[in-house]
Amino acid sequence: MIKKYVIYQSALYLYGIVLIKCYNKIFLFLLAMIIVPQANYPQDSTTIKKHLNYLGSDLFEGRGTGTIGGELSAKYLALCSNNYELLPMGYENTFYQYIPMHGIKPKDDSKIIIINNTKDTLQIKKDFQFYHVGGRMFAPNSISLVFVGYGIAAPEFNYDDYENVNVAGKIVLFFEGEPSSNNPEYFNGIYPSNYSFAGTKQKIALSKGAVGTIQIPTYSCQLDSDWEKLNQEFFFEDISLAYLPTPLLSILLNPKSGELIFNSSKFSFNSVMEMFQDNKMKSFELESKLLLEPKYDRRDFVAPNVVGYLQGTDNKLNDEFIVISAHYDHLGVGLAIESDSVYNGVFDNAIGVSALLELAKLFSENNSSLKRSIIFLFVTGEEKGLLGSSYFVDHPPIPKEKIVANINIDGLAVIDDFNSVVGIGSEFSSLKKILVETAKKNKLNVDEIPSEFDSYESFFHSDQLSFALAGIPSILISDGIDYVNYNREAAVMKWMDYIKDKYHSPFDDLSQKINYKAVKKHIKILYDFILETANSENQIEWNNSSPYQRDKK
């Protein structure tokens, strides 16, 4: 393992030389602005704006994982961490935790041939996209297809889409979602269960012997514009952790192309859509077969997490660590929209990283107030499937049992001054009690996730999930929608407009209006919450009803 890391380090060193030669002006600019003695000043928006204007600018090219922009971002964060006198926790006493990754990018002339009574050609972008390119990209022979309803096998609910079909060596086709239910004891009732997630379905298919999956996004792709949005999302390079098994070949099929794949089969696409609407799925073999004709670029590379810490002062508690995390990666350079191809990710998550840098500065100036130790973790690869945080919990720089909590930052209050906060994941652990106490001290309410948003899935969509799956209590603290200057309806519309028009697009950029009073208030809440957590005399633990529990070993 050490030898491998030496190779990675050497490669990065050479890569850095090339970067310095090609981007000398950029580095001189960064160094001139960063390596300056910092005065001890209270939290204000000046440094937050500075960080945000760097990280959210086109200079960093959207901070894509494994790109020059991502590398520049990591160097900036390491320089700031050193400037704030954090102690390094990375490789060979640096701030970098290098992560071996594998990337694959399909080309525009990739296609799939459907073979039944005739031959029909599916074109990438127009008819399909790769969810995961997988290891089996080339197959000289056609592959049989089986429709498996929702693609779920859930013995606890006595439900199995695979019960009467043999899928070994075949590609399975399924619909997005899961059986509808109003019973909370059956597929979690009106809320989505873990079985609704594409990743879960892909694992089930793999366990049944399938060589690939095709998902039809029946819920999320009802308009032409929805498919265009999916094209933007899945245009980017498919990246995975190099030390894990290659993901299963997984394809997204445009519902408009569904008829072609069901031609000559026992049930037509329209018949299957009726089954879907009636909640009465049937599994069956399709007459169609697939011939894959992909073209792609592959690469192996390393991308870093950036990690430093402050040592706690209490002899009893300073051997326990709280991880404060924020992902610094975004999507990078993608499909151009209105002539703009840089997906800056200002709200997702340059502003969260700027907040974490500000918190590092504040705690560094007041280190004596901390009983437990604090790790400041800037993770990469979140947009690619929580890769950086998954690697961190798989390869922690300290024994994992010493990490007692994670507080994740993904986004920040930007719309307006607020009267409430939401603790995403707080219901699972004793962190909720600390949040309630912190909110009370700041004269704020603690609200539930607004009903207009997907409350159940929110916890699964950022790096707090990696820590929870590793048995570490985790939380993401968001502003509520009880705003000072907007009523509830207007607040919801503000967020909906962002999700519809700017989220994961080139328009999540520095042109957006930011309420820095709200930003400062959010950071103060985070500071107070972290301080309360770091100094709590009580053990931070999961609730008994939590689906996550620390390993008892």
Helices and strands as residue ranges (DSSP letters): H 2-22, H 24-34, H 45-55, G 58-63, H 68-83, E 87-88, G 91-93, E 96-106, E 111-115, E 119-123, E 128-132, E 143-147, E 153-154, G 155-157, E 159-160, E 171-175, G 194-196, H 198-207, E 212-216, H 224-234, E 238-241, E 249-253, G 255-257, H 258-262, H 269-278, E 284-293, E 296-310, E 321-327, E 332-337, E 340-343, I 346-350, H 351-365, G 367-369, E 373-379, G 382-384, H 387-394, G 400-402, E 403-409, E 420-424, G 426-428, H 431-441, E 445-447, H 455-458, G 459-461, H 464-469, E 474-479, H 488-501, H 516-535
